[in-house]
Amino acid sequence: MSKRIVTFCADQINSSGPLTPDDLAPRVLAAGLTRSTNPAAAVRTALRQSPVMVQLPDGRFDSARRMLDGAALTHRVRYPTKSRQVLYAGPELAMLDQLLLHEGSLALSAGGAVTSSFGEFGGWCGPPDWLPDVRADTLLAFRLRNGRVAVEPVLDEPSPASPATERLRVVLRRYLRSEDGLSQWQSHHTLGAVMLRALAEIPDLLIDPLPPLDEVLQLGNDRWGRELSIESVDGPRGGQQVVLDNLPEALVSALRRDARNLGVSLGELTILLLSAATYRTAMPCRHDTESAWLSAPGAAGFFEPSYQ
């Protein structure tokens, strides 16, 4: 019911602008979305719990979709995108990722839509050729306009030392250090919440493409687990220990949860999933099998860290 309230209120806000819970309560009640004797309180609670809504200083609520309209979020691809239909979104696309998870899909300006393949740490799946055919290390801009996402290469690389980038860095670091309800930096959801607050304060913050948020903040390994050591499934020669480098913490937590629910070992589930991933036809764009490598314990790595 809370998600239905959020979806309904977001539609109202998208069409008329930010509204207070008192403004929204009669409409929610008339739509039959709550039976609470205090509908304004029910609306306020639902909106405060949603990652795609933000409360403004004057008490009104705004929606991520409306706040992001016209804004450009950037993402640097690590490998060529030709023929790829899956992109793994990192913290730099957190706001769009949360909107995608909430709505289930996002329409593309070129036709079709993107969906989320694997929950909060997973990939964005789109139709053939939804990603521009670009080389490794190209900067892509994801711009939401009228509910549709346009994906285009950034032709003029923005400077990490420009006044606009510095303004973004200052406001984000201030909010990341705040204690008013934001947890310490733990996941891309925290950055999504921070970015919505920043846009509420400075609406034109992302009008022009800037360097990706992870590069602006130089987050490094703070957002990822260092490594995950697992034992492969026993076979004729016995199990073998492997180490997965720089896995997102959310992914490690989800693997442990799923292994517990399925009644199998973490190693067995992980190896089975890696085996299945080997035969995928749609290869990811960023944190793919080429960069999420396996290495034996103590072996020297010969690639750059995969999540930086």
C-alpha positions in Angstrom: 0.0 0.0 0.0 2.8 2.4 0.8 4.3 2.0 -2.7 0.9 2.6 -4.2 0.6 5.8 -2.2 4.1 6.9 -3.3 3.3 6.2 -7.0 0.0 8.1 -6.8 1.6 11.1 -5.0 4.5 11.1 -7.4 2.0 11.4 -10.3 0.3 14.3 -8.6 3.6 16.1 -7.9 4.9 15.5 -11.4 1.8 17.2 -12.9 1.4 20.1 -10.4 4.8 20.5 -8.6 5.8 19.9 -5.0 2.9 19.4 -2.5 2.5 18.9 1.2 1.0 15.8 2.9 -2.0 17.9 3.7 -2.4 18.8 0.0 -2.1 15.1 -1.0 -4.1 13.5 1.8 -7.6 14.2 0.4 -6.6 12.9 -3.0 -5.1 9.7 -1.6 -8.2 9.2 0.5 -10.5 9.7 -2.4 -8.4 7.2 -4.5 -9.0 4.6 -1.8 -5.3 4.1 -1.0 -5.5 4.5 2.7 -8.0 3.8 5.5 -6.1 5.8 8.1 -8.0 8.1 10.4 -5.0 10.5 9.8 -4.4 10.3 6.0 -1.9 13.2 6.1 0.3 11.2 8.5 0.1 8.1 6.4 1.1 10.0 3.3 4.0 11.7 5.1 5.3 8.3 6.4 5.1 6.7 3.0 6.9 9.5 1.3 9.6 9.8 3.9 10.4 6.1 3.5 10.6 6.3 -0.3 14.0 6.7 -2.0 12.4 8.5 -5.0 10.8 11.3 -2.9 12.5 14.2 -1.0 11.1 16.5 1.6 11.9 20.2 0.9 12.8 22.6 3.7 9.3 24.1 3.6 7.6 20.8 4.2 6.5 20.0 0.7 7.5 16.8 -1.1 9.1 16.6 -4.5 9.6 13.5 -6.7 12.9 12.3 -8.2 11.4 12.1 -11.7 10.4 15.8 -11.6 13.7 16.9 -10.0 15.8 15.0 -12.5 13.9 16.3 -15.6 16.6 17.9 -17.7 19.5 16.8 -15.5 22.4 14.9 -16.9 24.1 12.1 -15.0 27.4 10.7 -16.5 28.9 7.3 -16.5 32.3 6.2 -17.9 32.3 2.9 -19.8 35.3 0.7 -19.2 35.0 -1.4 -22.3 33.6 -0.9 -25.8 29.8 -0.9 -25.9 29.2 -2.4 -29.4 26.5 -5.1 -29.4 26.1 -4.8 -25.6 22.6 -4.6 -24.1 23.4 -4.6 -20.4 25.0 -1.8 -18.4 26.0 -2.1 -14.8 25.1 1.1 -13.0 27.4 2.2 -10.2 26.8 4.9 -7.5 27.2 7.6 -10.2 23.8 6.7 -11.6 22.2 6.1 -8.2 19.2 8.4 -8.7 18.2 7.0 -12.0 18.8 3.5 -10.6 16.5 4.1 -7.7 13.8 5.5 -10.0 14.2 2.5 -12.3 13.8 0.1 -9.4 10.7 1.9 -8.1 9.0 2.2 -11.5 10.2 -1.1 -13.0 11.3 0.4 -16.3 12.3 3.7 -17.8 11.3 4.6 -21.4 14.1 5.5 -23.8 13.9 8.6 -26.1 15.1 6.4 -29.0 12.4 3.8 -28.4 11.9 0.9 -26.1 12.8 0.9 -22.4 15.4 -0.2 -19.9 14.7 -2.6 -17.0 16.7 -3.7 -14.0 18.1 -7.2 -14.4 19.3 -8.0 -10.8 17.9 -5.6 -8.2 19.9 -2.9 -6.4 23.3 -4.0 -7.5 22.4 -5.3 -11.0 22.4 -4.3 -14.6 20.3 -2.2 -16.8 18.9 -4.2 -19.7 17.8 -2.4 -22.9 16.9 -3.2 -26.5 19.6 -3.7 -29.1 21.7 -0.6 -29.8 20.3 1.4 -26.9 23.9 2.1 -25.9 25.8 4.3 -28.3 28.7 2.5 -30.0 31.7 4.0 -28.2 35.2 3.0 -27.2 36.5 2.2 -23.7 36.7 5.2 -21.3 34.1 7.2 -23.2 31.8 9.4 -21.0 28.1 8.8 -21.6 25.4 11.3 -20.4 22.1 9.9 -19.3 19.5 12.7 -19.4 15.9 12.4 -18.3 13.4 14.5 -20.2 9.6 14.2 -20.0 10.0 10.7 -18.5 12.3 9.4 -21.2 16.0 8.7 -20.9 18.4 9.8 -23.7 21.9 8.3 -23.7 24.6 10.2 -25.6 28.4 10.4 -25.7 29.8 13.5 -24.0 31.9 15.1 -26.8 33.7 17.7 -24.7 35.1 16.1 -21.6 34.2 18.3 -18.5 37.1 19.3 -16.4 37.3 17.9 -12.8 38.6 21.3 -11.7 35.9 23.5 -13.3 33.8 25.8 -11.0 30.6 23.7 -11.8 32.4 20.5 -10.7 33.8 22.1 -7.6 30.3 23.4 -6.7 29.0 19.8 -7.0 31.8 18.4 -4.9 31.3 20.9 -2.1 27.5 20.4 -1.7 27.8 16.6 -1.9 30.6 16.4 0.7 28.6 18.6 3.0 25.5 16.4 2.8 27.6 13.2 3.1 28.9 14.4 6.4 25.5 15.5 7.7 23.9 13.7 10.6 20.3 14.4 9.9 19.0 11.0 9.1 21.6 10.0 6.5 23.7 6.9 7.3 27.5 7.1 6.8 28.5 6.3 3.3 27.6 2.7 2.8 25.8 2.2 -0.5 24.7 3.9 -3.7 21.3 4.5 -1.9 23.0 7.0 0.4 24.4 8.9 -2.6 21.0 8.9 -4.3 19.4 10.5 -1.2 22.2 13.0 -1.0 21.9 13.9 -4.7 18.2 14.5 -4.3 18.9 16.9 -1.4 21.5 18.6 -3.5 19.1 19.1 -6.4 16.5 20.5 -4.0 19.0 23.1 -2.9 20.5 23.8 -6.4 18.1 22.8 -9.2 20.5 23.5 -12.0 23.4 21.5 -10.4 23.4 18.9 -13.2 22.1 20.8 -16.2 25.5 20.5 -18.0 27.3 17.1 -18.1 29.9 16.9 -15.3 32.5 14.1 -14.5 30.8 11.0 -13.0 29.9 11.3 -9.3 32.3 8.6 -8.3 35.2 10.4 -9.9 34.1 13.8 -8.5 34.0 12.4 -5.0 37.0 10.1 -5.5 35.2 7.4 -3.5 37.6 4.6 -4.4 37.2 1.4 -2.5 35.1 3.0 0.3 31.9 1.8 -1.5 33.1 -1.8 -2.2 34.0 -4.8 -0.1 37.7 -5.5 -0.3 37.4 -9.2 -1.3 35.3 -12.3 -0.9 37.0 -15.6 -0.3 34.9 -18.7 -1.2 35.4 -22.4 -1.4 34.3 -23.9 -4.7 32.1 -27.0 -4.8 33.8 -30.3 -3.9 34.7 -32.4 -6.9 36.8 -35.4 -7.7 39.9 -33.3 -6.8 38.3 -31.6 -3.9 37.3 -27.9 -3.5 39.5 -25.0 -4.5 39.5 -21.6 -2.8 39.1 -18.6 -5.0 39.1 -14.9 -4.2 36.7 -12.4 -5.8 38.2 -8.9 -5.7 36.3 -5.7 -5.0 32.7 -6.9 -4.9 30.0 -4.4 -4.0 28.9 -5.0 -0.4 25.3 -5.2 -1.5 26.1 -8.1 -3.8 28.0 -10.0 -1.0 25.0 -9.5 1.4 22.6 -10.7 -1.3 24.7 -13.8 -2.1 24.9 -14.7 1.6 21.1 -14.2 2.0 20.2 -16.3 -1.1 22.7 -19.1 -0.1 21.1 -19.3 3.3 17.6 -19.3 1.9 18.5 -22.0 -0.6 20.3 -24.2 1.9 23.6 -24.2 0.0 27.1 -22.9 0.7 28.1 -19.5 -0.3 30.8 -20.9 -2.5 28.4 -23.3 -4.3 25.9 -20.6 -5.1 28.6 -18.2 -6.3 30.3 -20.7 -8.5 26.9 -21.7 -10.0 26.1 -18.1 -10.7 29.5 -17.4 -12.3 29.0 -20.5 -14.5 25.6 -19.3 -15.6 27.0 -15.8 -16.3 29.7 -17.3 -18.6 27.0 -18.2 -21.1 25.1 -15.0 -21.1 24.6 -13.6 -24.6 24.1 -9.9 -23.5 27.4 -8.8 -22.0 27.5 -6.0 -19.4 29.0 -2.7 -20.3 31.0 -1.8 -17.3 31.7 -4.2 -14.4 31.7 -7.2 -16.6 33.5 -10.6 -16.7 36.6 -9.0 -18.1 37.0 -6.7 -15.0 35.4 -8.8 -12.3 38.2 -11.3 -12.5 39.0 -14.4 -10.4 42.4 -14.7 -8.8 44.0 -17.4 -6.7 44.9 -16.4 -3.1 48.1 -14.4 -3.0 48.3 -14.1 -6.8 49.5 -10.7 -8.0 46.7 -8.8 -9.9 47.5 -7.7 -13.4 44.5 -5.5 -14.1 43.6 -2.2 -12.5 41.0 -2.5 -9.7 37.7 -3.3 -11.4 35.4 -0.9 -9.5 37.4 2.3 -9.6 
